[in-house]
Amino acid sequence: MSEEVEKPLLGKGFRGRQQRGTDLSNAVQLENEKQLLKRYYAGQQMESPNGGFLIRLGIRPQEGGGAVAIFECNVSWIRYEVTIPKATRTERKKVKDALTAGQDPVCPRHGPYARLVRAGRELVCSDCGVSYGKV
């Protein structure tokens, strides 16, 4: 009586290529998101709950205009996710005013070094994944 045990695919996709994004789905939610987001927007290092620092792995934009950032601890290799809220009316108005003035719109959260890029018809910050307006 031999029992057949199914082996997991270990993330291999078409022709043995690594599938992207499948391992990011099992991240742990962090509790002190507001404090971490303030440090992230300022470009500072963020401390991990395990004693190391958090490294950004990626940003997942969401349909409502917000995003989810995936971070990994450099000590324990545990992945964490932080929900980034959608743009406020004031932030969207700043971007709209910059567009009407003929300036390049920048991310209101990250400051002047983070320009907004077009993603379809929307203006999105590549650092935080938040949509700030439509073109």
Secondary structure, 3 states (H helix, E strand, C coil): CCCCCCCCCCCECHHHCECCCCHHHHCEECCCHHHHHHHHHHCCCCECCCCCEEEEEEEEECCCCCEEEEEEECCCCCEEEEEECCCCHHHHHHHHHHHHCCCCCECCCCCCCCEEEEECCEEEECCCCCEEEEC
